[in-house]
Amino acid sequence: MMLRKNVRGQKWIALGVLAAGLSLIVLDGTIVGVALPRIIESLGLTLTDAQWVTSLYSVVFAAFLLTFGKLGDIYGRRRIFLTGVAIFIAGSLIAALAGTARLLIAARAVQGLGGSMVLPTTLSIVNATFRGKDRAIAFGVWGAVMAGMAAVGPLLGGWLTTAFTWRYIFLVNIPLGLIIIALGLPYVPASKAGGDMPRDLLGFILSAAGSGLVVYGLIEDSARVLIALGILLLAIFAWWESRRPDTALLDIRLFRLPTFAWGNLTAGAVATGEFAMIFILPLYLVNVRELTIMQAGWVLAAMAIGALVAGGSARHLAAALGAARAVILGLSLEVAGIAAAVVVVHGERATGWLTLALVVYGIGLGIASAQLTSLVLADVSPSQSGIGSATQSTVRQFGSALGAAVAGAVLAARLNATLPPSIAGPVASSAGGAIHAFPGADSIATAFAHAASTSILVALVFLVLGLIGSVRVRQVSKRHQTSRDSVAVG
């Protein structure tokens, strides 16, 4: 009896270590945004550089997720997890010391590589370790960390940038990462599913090149044709994987599970909308509303407040309504919050109204995030938990990169359409930092606000698509459950 209690207690300590590792990489996806205006000023970044600082992390993250999800299943999830934390620490150190845009962008790629090892292994260890009621609690913790840390990022980034310098948003990762490694060795279970070394180099090249070209084409104005090429490569990747299921990087057969297929489509759309907004709002708050970095961080922290408010009730809501209905409710609140943000930003209304809109959005985020993850993986077998987790994480990360790229492209296009070229160029290139260097700064700020609201409107469209997808997830999950019940009765 005592042994059983000790084993069960070690599982919860392991969950804490995994949650801490997850916190590092999720924070790094959002902590940079609020500091971007200072990084732009310090290193002389252009809007394109800023988009790459935000997007390349997610592009590299997405490119390697499937590979490391599979390698974790084969060679041990703890081993891949701890190696990823170590690589992430190295990338953070390079980023903190970077003196040029290129070095910072390269450091973000290293961080993305480490993150791609951490995220799928945390989720697959949780998926393989916890069952029954413990599973629901563990996924609740995992989802709360995903939602809460993403929302806390702007506040922490604002505080570190204001109290010290923007470099501390990267330096803070180093001691935390070392603690995670020290605790992970004795407490995180060394789970694996076994199997052969993946032999799908072509699949890796197609998926990485396809996703990279789509994002590159969106960020670089002169390379729009690459978007079509990237989409073509992704289509070839899907075809290639379907023809070799036993050695494929991505097991296309997982998409025969209705909840997995529709859940991933929903998660991708939602991630695109979320990160489009997160990329744009700090630029608007600092350059148009003229808030300090710390003040902007407090406004964006409204998302964290909403997520924390929802965190305590999310599990109970899911128990009362069902996971699928809870996701629909959460995404409905996210849509309402972003719709309100569009109105506030376009009309340049008081910042307090934007804060309120972000609280509503955060409540929805806290309700929907964990339950959507659980739904996506509900019918995935433990032996495929690594590749299943990596697939849904890849979709989310690609959506994140796409969101920042789309938001920046829309912002630049709207500025070029509404301002004279002699003004639009410098304002767009500086991501709004040059607004007050021109006569008539108020009218330029208004044009920037309208461009920002258009970007947020595009984010809203993606979230509406996610909401529609969540309704479909509920429909297929009910149908799948009815089918399983019929088989059980028969």
C-alpha positions as CSV (number, residue, x, y, z in Angstrom):
1,M,0.0,0.0,0.0
2,M,2.8,2.4,0.9
3,L,4.6,1.5,-2.3
4,R,1.5,2.3,-4.3
5,K,1.3,5.7,-2.6
6,N,4.9,6.4,-3.3
7,V,4.6,5.5,-7.0
8,R,1.4,7.7,-7.2
9,G,3.2,10.5,-5.4
10,Q,6.2,10.3,-7.8
11,K,3.8,10.6,-10.7
12,W,2.5,14.0,-9.5
13,I,6.1,15.2,-8.9
14,A,6.9,14.2,-12.4
15,L,3.8,16.1,-13.6
16,G,5.2,19.2,-11.8
17,V,8.6,18.8,-13.6
18,L,6.9,18.3,-17.0
19,A,4.6,21.3,-16.3
20,A,7.7,23.4,-15.5
21,G,9.4,22.3,-18.8
22,L,6.3,23.1,-20.7
23,S,6.1,26.5,-19.0
24,L,9.5,27.4,-20.3
25,I,8.7,26.8,-24.0
26,V,5.2,28.2,-23.8
27,L,6.3,31.4,-22.1
28,D,9.0,31.8,-24.8
29,G,6.3,31.8,-27.4
30,T,4.6,34.9,-25.9
31,I,7.1,36.6,-23.6
32,V,9.0,38.1,-26.6
33,G,6.0,39.9,-28.1
34,V,5.7,42.6,-25.4
35,A,9.5,43.2,-25.5
36,L,9.6,43.5,-29.3
37,P,9.4,47.3,-29.4
38,R,12.5,47.5,-27.2
39,I,14.3,44.8,-29.1
40,I,13.5,46.6,-32.4
41,E,14.9,49.8,-30.9
42,S,18.0,48.1,-29.4
43,L,19.1,46.0,-32.4
44,G,17.6,48.0,-35.2
45,L,15.1,45.3,-36.3
46,T,12.8,45.9,-39.2
47,L,9.2,44.6,-39.2
48,T,10.4,41.6,-41.3
49,D,13.1,40.9,-38.7
50,A,10.5,41.2,-35.9
51,Q,8.2,38.7,-37.7
52,W,11.1,36.3,-38.0
53,V,12.0,36.6,-34.3
54,T,8.5,35.6,-33.5
55,S,7.8,33.1,-36.3
56,L,11.1,31.2,-36.7
57,Y,10.8,29.8,-33.2
58,S,7.5,28.3,-34.2
59,V,8.6,27.2,-37.7
60,V,11.5,25.2,-36.4
61,F,9.4,24.0,-33.5
62,A,6.8,22.6,-36.0
63,A,9.4,21.2,-38.4
64,F,11.0,18.9,-35.8
65,L,8.0,18.0,-33.6
66,L,6.9,14.9,-35.5
67,T,10.5,13.6,-35.6
68,F,11.1,14.0,-31.9
69,G,7.7,12.7,-31.0
70,K,8.6,9.5,-32.8
71,L,12.1,9.4,-31.4
72,G,10.7,9.8,-27.9
73,D,8.5,6.8,-28.4
74,I,11.5,4.7,-29.6
75,Y,14.4,5.9,-27.4
76,G,12.7,7.2,-24.4
77,R,10.5,10.2,-23.8
78,R,12.5,11.4,-20.7
79,R,15.8,11.3,-22.6
80,I,14.4,13.4,-25.4
81,F,12.6,15.8,-22.9
82,L,15.8,16.5,-20.9
83,T,18.0,16.9,-24.0
84,G,15.4,19.4,-25.3
85,V,15.6,21.4,-22.1
86,A,19.4,21.5,-22.4
87,I,19.3,22.7,-26.0
88,F,16.6,25.3,-25.1
89,I,18.9,26.6,-22.4
90,A,21.8,27.0,-24.9
91,G,19.5,28.9,-27.3
92,S,18.4,31.2,-24.5
93,L,22.0,32.0,-23.7
94,I,22.8,32.9,-27.3
95,A,19.6,35.0,-27.6
96,A,20.5,36.9,-24.4
97,L,23.9,37.8,-25.7
98,A,22.9,38.5,-29.3
99,G,24.1,41.8,-30.7
100,T,22.6,41.6,-34.1
101,A,19.2,40.7,-35.6
102,R,20.7,37.7,-37.4
103,L,22.2,36.2,-34.2
104,L,18.9,36.7,-32.3
105,I,17.0,35.0,-35.1
106,A,19.4,32.1,-35.2
107,A,19.1,31.8,-31.4
108,R,15.4,31.6,-31.7
109,A,15.8,28.7,-34.2
110,V,18.0,26.9,-31.5
111,Q,15.3,27.5,-28.9
112,G,12.7,26.2,-31.3
113,L,14.7,23.0,-31.8
114,G,14.8,22.5,-28.1
115,G,11.2,23.3,-27.7
116,S,10.3,20.7,-30.3
117,M,11.8,18.0,-28.1
118,V,10.1,19.2,-24.9
119,L,6.5,19.7,-26.0
120,P,5.6,16.3,-27.5
121,T,7.4,14.4,-24.8
122,T,5.6,16.2,-22.0
123,L,2.3,15.4,-23.5
124,S,3.1,11.8,-24.5
125,I,4.4,11.1,-20.9
126,V,1.2,12.5,-19.5
127,N,-0.9,10.5,-22.0
128,A,1.0,7.2,-21.3
129,T,1.3,7.6,-17.5
130,F,-2.1,8.8,-16.2
131,R,-5.4,6.9,-16.5
132,G,-9.0,7.3,-15.2
133,K,-9.6,10.3,-12.9
134,D,-5.9,11.1,-12.6
135,R,-5.8,11.5,-16.4
136,A,-8.5,14.2,-16.4
137,I,-6.6,16.1,-13.6
138,A,-3.3,15.7,-15.4
139,F,-4.6,17.0,-18.7
140,G,-6.3,19.8,-16.8
141,V,-2.9,20.8,-15.3
142,W,-1.2,20.5,-18.7
143,G,-3.9,22.6,-20.4
144,A,-3.9,25.2,-17.6
145,V,-0.1,25.6,-18.0
146,M,-0.5,25.9,-21.8
147,A,-3.2,28.6,-21.5
148,G,-1.9,30.3,-18.3
149,M,1.7,30.6,-19.2
150,A,0.9,31.8,-22.7
151,A,-1.1,34.6,-21.1
152,V,1.4,35.3,-18.3
153,G,4.2,35.7,-20.9
154,P,3.4,39.4,-21.7
155,L,3.3,40.5,-18.1
156,L,6.6,38.7,-17.2
157,G,8.2,40.0,-20.4
158,G,7.0,43.5,-19.5
159,W,8.4,43.4,-16.0
160,L,11.8,41.9,-17.0
161,T,12.2,44.4,-19.8
162,T,11.3,47.4,-17.6
163,A,13.1,46.3,-14.4
164,F,16.2,45.1,-16.2
165,T,16.6,44.8,-20.0
166,W,14.9,42.7,-22.7
167,R,17.8,40.3,-22.5
168,Y,16.5,39.0,-19.2
169,I,13.5,37.4,-20.9
170,F,16.0,34.9,-22.2
171,L,18.4,34.8,-19.3
172,V,15.6,33.7,-16.9
173,N,15.3,30.4,-18.7
174,I,18.8,29.3,-17.8
175,P,18.5,28.7,-14.0
176,L,14.9,27.4,-14.4
177,G,16.1,24.9,-17.1
178,L,18.9,23.6,-14.9
179,I,16.5,23.0,-12.1
180,I,14.2,21.1,-14.4
181,I,17.0,18.8,-15.6
182,A,18.1,18.2,-12.0
183,L,14.6,17.1,-10.9
184,G,13.7,15.4,-14.2
185,L,16.4,12.7,-13.9
186,P,15.1,11.1,-10.7
187,Y,11.4,11.8,-11.0
188,V,10.2,11.7,-14.6
189,P,9.4,8.1,-15.7
190,A,11.5,6.7,-18.5
191,S,8.6,5.7,-20.7
192,K,8.8,4.5,-24.3
193,A,6.9,2.4,-26.7
194,G,9.8,0.9,-28.6
195,G,9.9,0.3,-32.3
196,D,12.4,1.0,-35.2
197,M,14.3,4.1,-36.0
198,P,12.2,6.3,-38.3
199,R,13.4,6.1,-41.9
200,D,11.5,8.9,-43.5
201,L,14.0,11.5,-44.4
202,L,12.0,12.6,-47.4
203,G,8.9,13.1,-45.2
204,F,10.9,15.3,-42.9
205,I,12.3,17.4,-45.7
206,L,8.9,17.8,-47.3
207,S,7.1,18.8,-44.1
208,A,9.9,21.2,-43.0
209,A,10.3,22.8,-46.4
210,G,6.6,23.1,-47.0
211,S,5.8,24.8,-43.7
212,G,8.9,27.0,-43.9
213,L,8.1,28.2,-47.4
214,V,4.5,29.1,-46.5
215,V,5.6,31.2,-43.6
216,Y,8.6,32.7,-45.6
217,G,6.3,33.7,-48.4
218,L,3.9,35.5,-46.0
219,I,6.7,37.4,-44.3
220,E,8.8,38.3,-47.3
221,D,6.8,40.6,-49.7
222,S,8.9,39.6,-52.7
223,A,8.4,35.8,-52.3
224,R,4.6,35.3,-52.4
225,V,4.9,32.6,-55.0
226,L,6.6,30.5,-52.4
227,I,3.3,30.2,-50.5
228,A,1.9,28.1,-53.3
229,L,5.1,26.0,-53.5
230,G,4.9,25.4,-49.8
231,I,1.3,24.3,-50.0
232,L,2.2,21.9,-52.9
233,L,5.0,20.4,-50.8
234,L,2.7,19.9,-47.9
235,A,0.2,18.1,-50.1
236,I,3.0,15.9,-51.5
237,F,4.1,15.2,-47.9
238,A,0.5,14.0,-47.0
239,W,0.4,11.8,-50.1
240,W,3.9,10.3,-49.4
241,E,3.1,9.5,-45.8
242,S,-0.2,7.8,-46.8
243,R,1.8,5.3,-49.0
244,R,4.2,4.1,-46.3
245,P,2.3,3.9,-43.0
246,D,4.7,1.5,-41.2
247,T,7.8,3.8,-41.6
248,A,6.1,7.2,-42.0
249,L,7.0,10.2,-40.0
250,L,3.3,11.0,-39.7
251,D,0.8,8.2,-39.4
252,I,-2.0,9.4,-41.6
253,R,-4.2,6.6,-40.3
254,L,-4.6,8.7,-37.1
255,F,-6.7,11.1,-39.1
256,R,-9.3,8.3,-39.6
257,L,-10.2,9.0,-36.0
258,P,-12.8,11.7,-36.4
259,T,-12.0,13.5,-33.1
260,F,-8.3,13.6,-34.0
261,A,-8.9,15.0,-37.5
262,W,-11.4,17.6,-36.7
263,G,-9.8,18.5,-33.4
264,N,-6.5,19.2,-35.1
265,L,-8.2,21.4,-37.7
266,T,-9.8,23.3,-34.9
267,A,-6.6,23.7,-32.9
268,G,-4.7,24.9,-36.0
269,A,-7.3,27.6,-36.7
270,V,-7.4,28.7,-33.1
271,A,-3.6,28.9,-32.7
272,T,-3.4,31.1,-35.9
273,G,-6.0,33.5,-34.6
274,E,-4.5,33.6,-31.1
275,F,-0.9,34.4,-32.1
276,A,-1.9,36.9,-34.8
277,M,-3.5,39.0,-32.0
278,I,-0.6,38.4,-29.6
279,F,1.9,39.7,-32.3
280,I,-0.1,42.8,-33.1
281,L,-1.3,44.1,-29.7
282,P,2.1,45.0,-28.1
283,L,3.0,47.1,-31.2
284,Y,-0.3,48.9,-31.0
285,L,-0.2,49.5,-27.3
286,V,3.4,50.9,-27.3
287,N,3.4,52.8,-30.6
288,V,-0.1,54.1,-30.8
289,R,-1.4,54.3,-27.2
290,E,2.2,55.2,-26.1
291,L,2.1,52.9,-23.1
292,T,5.3,51.8,-21.4
293,I,6.4,48.1,-21.9
294,M,5.3,47.4,-18.3
295,Q,1.9,49.0,-18.9
296,A,1.4,47.1,-22.1
297,G,2.3,43.9,-20.2
298,W,-0.4,44.6,-17.6
299,V,-3.0,45.1,-20.3
300,L,-2.0,41.8,-22.0
301,A,-1.9,40.1,-18.6
302,A,-5.7,40.4,-18.6
303,M,-5.6,37.2,-20.6
304,A,-3.8,35.5,-17.8
305,I,-6.4,36.8,-15.3
306,G,-9.2,35.4,-17.4
307,A,-7.4,32.1,-17.8
308,L,-6.8,31.8,-14.1
309,V,-10.4,32.6,-13.3
310,A,-11.5,29.9,-15.7
311,G,-8.8,27.4,-14.6
312,G,-10.5,26.5,-11.4
313,S,-13.9,25.8,-13.0
314,A,-12.8,24.4,-16.4
315,R,-12.7,20.8,-15.1
316,H,-16.0,21.1,-13.4
317,L,-17.5,22.6,-16.5
318,A,-16.2,19.8,-18.6
319,A,-17.7,17.3,-16.2
320,A,-21.1,19.0,-16.3
321,L,-21.2,19.9,-20.0
322,G,-18.9,17.3,-21.6
323,A,-15.5,18.2,-23.0
324,A,-16.8,19.1,-26.5
325,R,-19.4,21.5,-25.2
326,A,-16.8,23.1,-22.9
327,V,-14.6,23.7,-25.9
328,I,-17.5,25.3,-27.8
329,L,-18.2,27.6,-24.8
330,G,-14.6,28.5,-24.4
331,L,-14.1,29.4,-28.1
332,S,-17.3,31.4,-28.1
333,L,-15.9,33.5,-25.3
334,E,-12.6,33.9,-27.2
335,V,-14.5,35.0,-30.3
336,A,-16.5,37.5,-28.3
337,G,-13.3,38.9,-26.7
338,I,-11.4,39.4,-29.9
339,A,-14.5,40.9,-31.6
340,A,-14.6,43.4,-28.9
341,A,-10.9,44.0,-29.3
342,V,-11.4,44.8,-33.0
343,V,-14.0,47.5,-32.1
344,V,-11.8,49.0,-29.3
345,V,-8.6,49.2,-31.4
346,H,-10.3,50.5,-34.6
347,G,-12.1,53.2,-32.6
348,E,-9.0,54.0,-30.4
349,R,-11.2,53.7,-27.4
350,A,-10.0,53.7,-23.8
351,T,-7.4,50.9,-23.0
352,G,-9.7,49.8,-20.1
353,W,-12.2,48.4,-22.7
354,L,-9.4,46.5,-24.4
355,T,-8.4,45.0,-21.0
356,L,-12.0,43.9,-20.4
357,A,-12.1,42.3,-23.8
358,L,-8.9,40.4,-23.1
359,V,-10.3,39.1,-19.8
360,V,-13.2,37.6,-21.6
361,Y,-10.9,36.2,-24.2
362,G,-8.7,34.7,-21.4
363,I,-11.6,33.0,-19.7
364,G,-12.5,31.3,-23.0
365,L,-8.8,30.3,-23.4
366,G,-8.7,28.7,-20.0
367,I,-11.9,26.8,-20.6
368,A,-11.2,25.5,-24.1
369,S,-7.4,24.8,-24.2
370,A,-7.1,21.7,-22.0
371,Q,-10.4,20.1,-23.1
372,L,-9.5,20.6,-26.8
373,T,-6.2,18.8,-26.2
374,S,-7.9,16.0,-24.4
375,L,-10.5,15.6,-27.2
376,V,-7.8,15.4,-29.9
377,L,-6.0,12.6,-28.1
378,A,-9.0,10.8,-26.6
379,D,-9.0,8.0,-29.1
380,V,-5.3,7.7,-29.6
381,S,-3.8,4.5,-28.2
382,P,-1.0,4.8,-25.6
383,S,1.5,3.2,-28.1
384,Q,0.9,6.1,-30.5
385,S,0.7,8.8,-27.8
386,G,4.1,10.3,-28.9
387,I,3.3,10.7,-32.6
388,G,-0.3,11.7,-31.7
389,S,0.9,14.4,-29.3
390,A,3.6,15.6,-31.7
391,T,1.0,15.8,-34.5
392,Q,-1.4,18.0,-32.6
393,S,1.5,20.1,-31.3
394,T,2.9,20.5,-34.8
395,V,-0.5,21.8,-36.0
396,R,-0.6,24.3,-33.1
397,Q,3.0,25.5,-33.7
398,F,2.4,25.9,-37.4
399,G,-0.7,27.9,-36.6
400,S,1.3,30.1,-34.2
401,A,3.9,30.8,-36.9
402,L,1.2,31.4,-39.5
403,G,-0.6,33.8,-37.1
404,A,2.4,36.1,-36.6
405,A,3.2,36.0,-40.4
406,V,-0.3,36.7,-41.5
407,A,-0.8,39.5,-38.9
408,G,2.5,41.2,-40.0
409,A,1.6,40.9,-43.7
410,V,-1.9,42.4,-43.2
411,L,-0.5,45.2,-41.1
412,A,2.1,46.1,-43.8
413,A,-0.4,45.9,-46.6
414,R,-2.9,48.2,-44.8
415,L,-0.3,50.7,-44.0
416,N,0.9,50.7,-47.6
417,A,-2.7,51.2,-48.8
418,T,-3.5,54.1,-46.5
419,L,-0.3,56.1,-46.0
420,P,2.0,57.8,-48.6
421,P,4.9,55.6,-49.6
422,S,7.4,57.9,-48.0
423,I,5.7,57.4,-44.6
424,A,4.3,53.9,-45.0
425,G,7.7,52.4,-45.7
426,P,9.5,53.6,-42.5
427,V,6.4,53.1,-40.3
428,A,5.9,49.5,-41.5
429,S,9.6,48.7,-41.4
430,S,9.9,49.9,-37.8
431,A,6.7,48.1,-36.8
432,G,5.3,51.5,-35.7
433,G,8.3,52.8,-33.9
434,A,8.8,55.6,-36.4
435,I,5.3,57.0,-36.1
436,H,6.3,60.0,-33.9
437,A,9.3,60.9,-36.1
438,F,6.9,62.4,-38.7
439,P,4.8,65.6,-38.7
440,G,1.1,64.7,-38.3
441,A,1.9,61.8,-36.0
442,D,-1.7,61.6,-34.7
443,S,-3.1,60.8,-38.2
444,I,-0.3,58.3,-38.8
445,A,-1.1,56.7,-35.4
446,T,-4.8,56.5,-36.4
447,A,-3.8,54.8,-39.7
448,F,-1.7,52.3,-37.7
449,A,-4.6,51.6,-35.3
450,H,-6.9,50.9,-38.2
451,A,-4.2,48.6,-39.8
452,A,-3.8,46.8,-36.5
453,S,-7.6,46.4,-36.1
454,T,-7.7,44.8,-39.6
455,S,-5.0,42.3,-38.5
456,I,-7.0,41.5,-35.4
457,L,-10.1,41.1,-37.6
458,V,-8.2,38.4,-39.6
459,A,-7.4,36.8,-36.2
460,L,-11.1,36.8,-35.5
461,V,-11.9,35.1,-38.8
462,F,-9.5,32.2,-37.8
463,L,-11.1,31.9,-34.4
464,V,-14.6,31.8,-35.9
465,L,-13.4,28.9,-38.1
466,G,-12.1,27.2,-35.0
467,L,-15.4,27.7,-33.3
468,I,-17.2,26.1,-36.3
469,G,-14.7,23.3,-36.2
470,S,-15.4,22.7,-32.5
471,V,-19.1,22.2,-33.3
472,R,-18.0,19.5,-35.8
473,V,-15.8,17.9,-33.1
474,R,-18.8,17.6,-30.8
475,Q,-20.8,16.0,-33.6
476,V,-18.2,13.4,-34.5
477,S,-17.3,12.7,-30.9
478,K,-21.0,11.9,-30.1
479,R,-21.2,9.7,-33.2
480,H,-18.0,7.9,-32.3
481,Q,-19.1,7.3,-28.7
482,T,-22.5,6.0,-29.9
483,S,-20.7,3.6,-32.3
484,R,-18.4,2.3,-29.5
485,D,-21.4,1.9,-27.1
486,S,-23.2,-0.2,-29.8
487,V,-20.1,-2.4,-30.2
488,A,-19.9,-2.9,-26.4
489,V,-23.6,-3.8,-26.2
490,G,-23.3,-6.2,-29.2
